[in-house]
């Protein structure tokens, strides 16, 4: 729940790596699609938990228990304060319930506590309750209310709210006018290190839209920042830019490394493109068997590339056998 988002894609005129069943050719590239509200976020580590997220710095037993992973204890201690109107405790209770940390997951009950804390101006709760209002599964859907809460959380500095509010602005007003309104929110979120926002800003600079001049060097820097956070689409784009020499020097070896990382992470487009790098010996020694193996992996996932199909058919029986064996061991 913590890092969920719920706004729609925003197309920009920039090539996008293939997804699904089609050939490897450029299509319109959207700004990054936020995560859905259906996938749970990873459990928080003690180091990652910041009490500021709960609207205060509750130096008390409830927060201390949460930080140590004693979620049931934290829930019991925070519930009393939450029932007495403490917004930080209300947010903490909602957090625990929404993710089933030490107690049964209860999103509907979590929504009630998020709503109460949101009314008291806690940005984290405003953000989470806005997502629930957009989703409409556990509370009545209310896009207008979600918009207001997302904006409030964004203005208060919640970086996920900043990114999602930017997405909402562009959805509401497609085209350059919407991007111009959204840019400041994308930019603020990118400054905090949010990979989605860094990627969005890279596309804005790459295309010179939203009131920003085209700046390939800045776009490449932002791609690199997102790529270092394992943002696979940024890794693919960065590899392509390095091969092309766009926004900086050509660097075939680093390009291969980024494409390999995205491929090993399971990105089907990267797997197909990595196969081509092996086939053509770009950034690495040519290896027809590995090229075939990576394409087999991508094809099994549903990607079809006629060029690579022809390549496979041209291999000898022994090479094909080796490629199948390697493909079975690849991610």
C-alpha positions in Angstrom: 0.0 0.0 0.0 2.7 2.5 0.9 4.1 3.0 -2.6 1.0 2.5 -4.6 -0.3 4.9 -7.1 -3.3 5.2 -9.4 -3.1 7.6 -12.3 -3.2 6.9 -16.0 -0.5 6.7 -18.6 0.5 10.0 -20.3 1.8 9.5 -23.9 4.9 11.3 -25.1 6.3 11.1 -28.6 9.4 9.0 -27.8 10.2 5.4 -28.8 9.2 2.8 -26.2 10.7 -0.7 -25.9 8.3 -3.4 -26.9 5.9 -5.1 -24.4 3.8 -8.1 -25.2 3.5 -9.6 -28.7 4.8 -7.4 -31.4 8.0 -6.6 -33.2 10.8 -4.6 -31.8 9.9 -1.2 -33.3 9.4 2.2 -31.9 5.9 3.2 -30.5 4.8 6.1 -28.4 6.4 6.1 -25.0 4.2 6.9 -22.0 5.3 8.5 -18.9 5.8 5.9 -16.2 2.8 4.0 -15.1 2.4 4.1 -11.3 2.1 0.8 -9.4 -1.4 -0.5 -8.8 -3.0 -0.5 -5.4 -3.4 -4.3 -5.6 0.2 -5.2 -5.0 1.5 -5.0 -1.4 4.6 -3.1 -0.7 7.5 -4.9 0.9 7.6 -5.0 4.6 9.4 -2.0 6.1 12.9 -2.3 7.6 13.7 -0.5 10.8 16.0 1.8 8.9 13.4 2.7 6.3 10.7 3.6 8.8 10.6 7.4 9.3 8.2 8.6 12.0 7.6 11.8 10.0 5.5 9.7 7.7 3.0 9.3 10.4 2.5 13.0 10.9 4.7 13.5 13.9 7.7 12.1 15.7 6.0 9.9 18.3 8.8 8.9 20.5 6.7 6.3 22.3 6.4 2.6 22.7 4.0 2.2 19.7 6.4 3.6 17.2 9.4 1.9 18.8 7.6 -1.5 18.6 6.7 -0.8 14.9 10.3 0.1 14.2 11.5 -3.2 15.7 9.0 -5.2 13.7 6.7 -5.9 16.7 3.6 -5.0 14.7 1.0 -6.6 16.9 2.4 -4.7 20.0 2.6 -1.5 18.0 -1.0 -1.9 16.9 -2.3 -2.5 20.4 -0.4 0.5 21.8 -1.3 2.9 18.9 -5.0 1.9 18.9 -5.6 3.5 22.2 -4.1 6.8 21.1 -5.8 6.6 17.7 -9.2 6.2 19.4 -8.4 9.4 21.4 -7.8 11.3 18.1 -4.0 11.3 17.8 -3.4 11.6 14.0 0.0 10.0 14.1 -1.4 7.0 15.9 -4.3 6.8 13.5 -1.9 6.7 10.6 0.2 4.0 12.2 -2.9 1.9 12.9 -4.0 2.3 9.3 -0.6 1.4 8.0 -0.5 -1.8 10.0 -4.1 -2.8 9.0 -3.6 -2.0 5.4 -0.7 -4.3 5.1 -1.7 -7.0 7.6 1.4 -6.5 9.7 0.9 -8.7 12.7 -2.9 -8.5 12.4 -5.3 -9.7 9.8 -5.3 -7.4 6.7 -8.3 -5.1 6.8 -8.2 -2.5 4.1 -11.7 -1.2 4.9 -10.9 -0.6 8.5 -7.6 1.0 7.5 -9.5 3.4 5.2 -11.4 4.7 8.2 -8.2 5.5 10.1 -6.5 7.0 7.0 -9.6 9.2 6.6 -9.5 10.4 10.1 -5.8 11.2 10.0 -6.2 12.8 6.5 -8.8 15.2 8.0 -6.1 16.3 10.5 -3.6 17.1 7.7 -1.2 14.1 7.8 0.3 13.9 4.3 0.9 10.2 4.4 -2.8 9.6 5.2 -3.9 12.1 2.7 -2.0 10.2 0.0 -3.1 6.8 1.0 -6.8 7.8 1.4 -6.6 9.6 -2.0 -5.5 6.2 -3.5 -8.4 4.5 -1.9 -10.9 7.1 -3.1 -9.5 6.6 -6.7 -9.6 2.8 -6.3 -13.2 2.7 -4.9 -13.0 -0.9 -3.6 -13.0 -0.1 0.2 -14.6 3.3 0.2 -17.0 5.0 -2.2 -15.1 6.2 -5.3 -14.6 10.0 -5.2 -12.2 11.3 -7.9 -12.8 15.0 -6.9 -12.0 14.2 -3.2 -9.0 12.2 -4.2 -7.7 15.1 -6.4 -7.9 17.5 -3.4 -6.2 15.1 -1.0 -3.5 14.2 -3.5 -2.8 17.9 -4.1 -2.6 18.6 -0.4 -0.2 15.7 0.2 1.9 16.8 -2.7 2.1 20.4 -1.5 3.1 19.1 1.9 6.1 17.3 0.4 5.0 13.7 0.0 7.0 12.6 -3.0 4.7 9.8 -4.1 1.8 12.3 -3.9 3.8 14.7 -6.0 4.4 12.1 -8.7 0.8 10.9 -8.7 -0.7 14.4 -8.6 1.4 15.2 -11.7 0.0 12.1 -13.4 -3.5 13.3 -12.5 -2.9 16.7 -13.9 -1.7 15.3 -17.3 -4.6 12.8 -17.3 -7.0 15.7 -16.7 -5.4 17.9 -19.4 -3.6 15.8 -22.0 -0.9 17.4 -24.1 1.8 20.0 -23.4 -0.5 22.2 -21.4 -1.1 19.4 -18.9 2.6 18.6 -18.8 3.4 22.3 -18.1 1.2 22.1 -15.0 2.7 18.8 -13.9 6.4 19.5 -14.4 7.0 21.2 -11.1 5.5 18.2 -9.2 7.5 15.7 -11.3 10.6 17.8 -10.7 10.1 18.0 -6.9 9.6 14.2 -6.7 12.6 13.6 -8.9 14.7 15.7 -6.6 13.9 13.4 -3.7 15.2 10.5 -5.7 11.9 8.9 -6.8 12.8 6.8 -9.8 9.4 7.1 -11.5 9.7 10.9 -11.4 13.3 10.8 -12.6 12.2 8.8 -15.6 9.3 11.2 -16.3 11.6 14.2 -16.2 14.0 12.4 -18.5 11.3 12.0 -21.1 10.3 15.7 -20.7 13.8 16.9 -21.3 14.3 14.3 -24.1 11.3 15.7 -25.9 11.5 19.4 -24.9 7.9 19.5 -23.6 6.1 20.9 -20.6 7.9 24.2 -20.9 11.3 22.6 -20.6 13.8 22.9 -23.5 15.2 19.8 -25.1 18.3 18.8 -23.1 19.6 15.4 -24.0 22.5 15.6 -21.5 20.1 16.3 -18.6 17.7 13.6 -19.8 20.6 11.1 -19.9 21.7 12.1 -16.3 18.1 11.5 -15.1 17.9 8.1 -17.0 21.1 7.1 -15.2 19.7 8.1 -11.8 16.6 6.0 -12.4 18.6 3.1 -13.9 20.8 3.0 -10.8 17.6 2.4 -8.8 16.9 -0.7 -10.9 14.2 1.1 -13.0 14.3 -1.3 -15.9 12.7 1.0 -18.6 15.4 3.6 -17.8 18.1 0.9 -18.0 16.9 0.0 -21.5 16.7 3.6 -22.6 20.0 4.5 -21.1 21.6 1.5 -22.9 20.1 2.7 -26.2 21.3 6.3 -25.7 24.9 5.0 -24.8 24.9 3.0 -28.0 23.7 5.9 -30.0 25.9 8.4 -28.2 22.9 10.6 -27.4 23.3 13.0 -24.5 26.9 12.0 -24.0 29.7 9.8 -25.3 29.1 6.4 -26.8 29.8 3.7 -24.3 29.1 0.2 -25.7 30.4 -1.7 -22.8 28.3 0.2 -20.2 25.3 0.0 -22.6 25.6 -3.8 -22.7 25.8 -3.9 -18.9 22.6 -1.9 -18.4 20.7 -4.0 -21.0 22.0 -7.2 -19.3 20.8 -5.9 -15.9 17.3 -5.2 -17.2 17.2 -8.5 -19.0 18.2 -10.4 -15.9 15.6 -8.5 -14.0 12.9 -10.1 -16.2 12.2 -7.3 -18.7 11.1 -9.0 -21.9 12.0 -6.1 -24.2 15.5 -6.0 -22.7 15.9 -9.8 -23.1 15.2 -9.4 -26.8 17.5 -6.4 -27.2 20.2 -8.2 -25.3 19.9 -11.1 -27.7 20.6 -8.6 -30.5 23.6 -7.2 -28.7 25.1 -10.7 -28.4 24.2 -11.5 -32.0 25.9 -8.3 -33.3 28.8 -8.2 -30.8 27.9 -4.8 -29.4 29.5 -4.1 -26.1 30.5 -7.7 -25.8 32.1 -10.5 -27.8 29.6 -12.1 -30.3 27.9 -15.1 -28.9 25.3 -16.7 -31.2 24.3 -19.3 -28.6 23.6 -16.7 -25.9 21.8 -14.5 -28.4 19.5 -17.4 -29.2 19.0 -18.3 -25.6 18.0 -14.8 -24.6 15.6 -14.5 -27.5 14.1 -17.9 -26.6 13.4 -16.5 -23.1 11.8 -13.4 -24.5 9.7 -15.5 -27.0 8.4 -17.8 -24.3 7.2 -14.6 -22.5 5.2 -13.7 -25.7 7.5 -11.4 -27.6 7.8 -12.1 -31.3 10.5 -10.6 -33.4 10.6 -11.8 -37.1 14.3 -10.8 -37.4 15.2 -13.0 -34.4 13.0 -15.8 -35.6 15.0 -15.8 -38.8 18.1 -15.8 -36.8 17.0 -18.8 -34.8 16.1 -20.8 -37.9 19.6 -20.2 -39.3 21.3 -21.8 -36.4 22.7 -25.4 -36.6 21.1 -28.2 -34.6 23.9 -28.2 -32.1 23.7 -24.5 -31.5 20.0 -24.7 -31.1 20.3 -27.4 -28.5 22.9 -25.4 -26.6 20.7 -22.3 -26.8 17.7 -24.2 -25.4 19.8 -25.6 -22.5 21.1 -22.1 -21.7 17.6 -20.6 -22.0 16.3 -23.0 -19.4 18.9 -21.7 -16.9 18.4 -18.0 -17.6 16.0 -15.8 -15.4 
